[in-house]
């Protein structure tokens, strides 16, 4: 009770960036932007407050930990419980998480918008089309483990009724293989800004009553001799009756490729990153005409403190073969975490 009271008082009095109350840590995140959108000549200019997050973490014992993260979602103007997780972490090879959390899925989902490399996440018809309750999360439990600094395995069972409206349990599993540095822990990043040399391949699947969502993702990252950083990322996704971006279409599949480069020389307090991404997804349903979505995104980012302080300028173009109007967007986004 005393620890809970101290946390409440710290929040109420606008404490510094991250509050250390003994073993308990409190932090926050913010994503806000300006977006100019053109849809066949009709333009809009908006200043969305994309996301605000509150993070609370702390140990119960040395092997049992607690995580609570909440988020204000600017698109729905609602606050929801994002993560509420009991973490039983007995050994690198044996960990159990239970509560509300990210199920085994693609890297883009396990990184989330705050730890992805580009700004326009989850808008290409491919990344994280899995069913969820809130922000990619579902209620359930997962086992995960790291083996021989080369393989990460996770598998779990999740509430199908909450995520899809169907009562059957959703089974989820992921296997990730590392050819270079290991990524410790369960949640991931889509870049480490050169702090790791990575060559990683991951395959994940979710299954509910014969319906499946399967993804294959790849990440290569290298710090070059000139201290620049190159990142190459890709994914293929197949949503066969489970998930997908368009609820009218039971099947969708597609892939994307992304490449970025961080210039080695600092400009003021940060470094400049150039990034490009191309994606194509197709949608099909018996009795309906199919269509395809092509998405192209370019970022020029200013990295002040990696994921904790970055300014991301973006240009994104989305084209549809039929049924929906093409559009393009330009804007600038700010992300801060503390």
N, C-alpha and C positions, 0 to 999 in steps of 0.2 A: 504494500500500500504506500509506503514512504517513497519508493522509487517512482511509482505512478504519479504521486503528488508532485514530486520534483520535476518530472517531465512536463506536467501540465503548467506549472509555474514558469518553466523555461520558455514554453511556447507563448504563453500569455504576455510575457515581457519582452518579446522580440529579441531573443538572445543571439549571440554571434552565429556565424556560418554553420558550424557544426558543434553541438553541445555535447561534451563528454561528462556524463553523470556517473562516475565510477565506470562500470562496464557498458552502460547504455549509451548509444549514440543516436542523435537526432539530426536529420539533414533535410534538404528541400531541393527541388528542381523546378525550372521554369523554361518553357518554350513559347515564344511570341513572335509574330511576324507581320509584315506587310505583303499583300498579294494583289497583283493586278491580273485579272482573268479576262480573256477574250474568247467568247463562244460565238463563232460565225458573225463577228462584227459587233455583237452586244458585249459591252465591257462593264466590269465591276471592279471597284477598289475597296479592299477590306483590310482591317487590322485585327486579325483573329488572335485571341489569347488561347493558343493551341493546347496548353497543358500546364498545370501546376501540380507538383507532387510533394508529399510529405513522407519521409522515411524515418522509421524507428526500428532499431536493431539492438539486441542484447542477449547475453548468455544466461541460461538458467543454471547449467553446470558447464564444465569444460567440454562436454560432449553433446549437450542439449542446448539449442539456441532458439530464439524467437525472432521473427521478422514480420513487421507490419508496414505496408506501404499503401497510401491512398492517393487518389488523383481527382482533380477537377478537370473535366473534359469540356473544352471550349465549344465543341460542335454541338453538344447536347445540353450544356449549361447545368451539368449534374456532377455531384461528388460521389465517388464509388470506392469500395474496398478493392484494391488492386491485388496485393499480396497479404495473406494472413497465414503464416507458415510456421508449423512446428518442425524444427530442423534437428534430426537425430543423426549426428555425424560421428560415428564410432571409429571409422578408419577411412583412408582415401579410397579403399575398395568397397566400402559398405556405408552408405548413407541413405536415410529415409527422410523424405520431406512429405508433410501431410497438411491439408487445409486448402487454401486457394492459392494457386501458383500456375506457372507456365507448364503445360504438358510437354513431353518430348515432341519436337516439331522442327521446323527449319531454323537455320541460324538467324535469319531476320527476326523471327519471333522471339527467340531466346536472347537476342540483344535488345530488342525494343527500340523505340524511336530515339531515346537518349544515347544509345550506344551503337547505333548504325552509323555508317560512314557518310551517307547522303541525307538530304533534307526530306525529299518527297517519298518517304517510306509508305508501304501498304496502299499504293495507288496504281500499281502496274498490272493487276489481275493475276499476279503470281505469288508475291511474298505473303506468307502467313494467311492463306485462305482458309485455315482450319476453323471449325466451330469453336465458340468461346462464350463465356458469361460476361466478362468485362476485360477489355484491353488484352486480349489473347489468353486470359486466364480461365481456368475451370476448377471446380471443386473436386478433390481426389487425393491420391497419394502416388508417390513415385520413388522408386529405388534408382540410385545412380552410383557409379564408381569409376575411378581412374586406375588403369592397369598398365604397369611397366612403362609409364611415361610415354605411352604410344597409343592407347585405346581408351576411349570414354564410352561407357554404356549406360543407358537409362531406359527404364520401362515402368509403366504405371497404369492405373485404372482411374477413370474420371466419370463424373456425373453426366450421363447423356441427356437426361430430362432437362436439366438447366441449360445445356449448350445447344441442343437441337430440337427439344420438344418431344423426343422419343425416349422411352424408358430404359432402353438397353444401355449397358455400360459402354463407354468408349475406351478401348485399349490403345495405348500409345507406346512407341519404342523408338529409340534412336541409337545408332552406332556411329562413332566418330573416330577416325584414324588420323594420327599426327605423324608426319614424316620428319618434322623438325622440333621446335619448341612445343611443350605441352601447354594446354590451357587448363588451369586448375579450376575446380568448382563446377557448378551446374549451369548457371546462367553464363552467357557468352557475350563477346563483342563482335562487331563486323570489321573492326580495325583495332590495332593497338598502337597506332601512330609510331611504329618503329621500335617499340619497347620489346617486341618479340619478333623472331624470324619464324614465319609460319608456312606450312604447307599442309593443309587439312582438308579431308573429305568426310562428309557426313551424310548418312541416309536415314530418313525417318518415315514412319508410317503411323497413321491412326486408323482404327477399324471400329465400325459399329454396324452390326447386323449385315455384314457382307459389303457394306459401303466403305470406301477407303479414301484416304488422302495421303499421298506419298510424295516425298521430296528428296532431291539429291542436291547437295550444295558443296561448293569448293571455295577455299580461301588461300591465297598466296600473298605473303607480305615479306618484304625484304628492306633492311636498311642498307643503302648503297655505300660504297667507299667514300663518296663525297658527302655523306650524312643525309642525303635525300632519302625519301621513303616511297617505295612503289607498292601498291596494293592492287591485286586482281581478284575479283569475286564473281561467282556465277551460281545459278540455281536453275534446276528443272523441277516443275511441280505438275502433279496429275491429281485432280480432284474428281473422283468417280463416285458421285452420289453423296459425298460427305464434304461439306464446306464449299468453297468457291466464292467468287465475288458477286455473282449474279444469281439470286435465288430462283429465277425462272428457268435456269439451265442447270441440269443435273451433272453435266460433265464439262470440265474445262482443263486445259493444260497449256503449258508454255514455259518459257525460260527467259533469263536475262543475263547480261554480262556487264560488269562494272570495272573501271580502271581509274586509279587516282595516283597523283604524284605530289609529294610535299617537297617544296624547294628547301635546300639545306640552310640557306642564309635567312636569319631572322629579319623581319621588317618591323621595327619598333618592338613591342613586347611579344609579338607572335610570328608565326610562319604562314605562308600562303600555300594553299592546296588547290590543285586543279583536279576535277572529277568529271567523268562522263559515264552515262549508263544508257543502255538500250534494252528494251524488253518487248516481247510479243506473246500474247495469250489468245487462245481460241476457245469459243464457247459453243456447245451443241446440246440439243435436246430433241428427242423424237417428237415430231409434229410441229416443230418450230424451225424457222430458218436460222442457221448458225451465223456467227459473226466473229470478227477478230479485233483485238485491241493492240495497237502499237504505241509504246511510250518511250520518249526520249527525254533524258534529263542531263543538264550540264550545271555544275556547281563551281563557283570560285569562293573558297572558304578561307577565313582568317582564324587560325587556331592560336588562341592565347594561352589556354591551359587545358588542352585536349578536350575531354567531354565536359569539363567544368566551366569553360568559358570559350565559346566559339561563335563567330558571326558567319552565316552561310548565305551567300547570294545564289539564287537558283533560277533556271529557266527550264520549264517542263512543257512538252508538247504531247498531247494525247489524241490519237486518230482512231476512228472506228470504221470498219468496212461497211457497216450498215446499222440502222436502228437508233444510233445515238449521235449527237452533234460533236464534231471535233472541237478541241479547245487548246489553248496554250496559256501558260502562266509565267509571269516573272515576279520576283520578289526578293525579300531579304528576311532571314530569320535569325533570331538571337536565342542562344541556349546558355543558361547558367545553372550550376549546381553547387551546393555547398554542404 
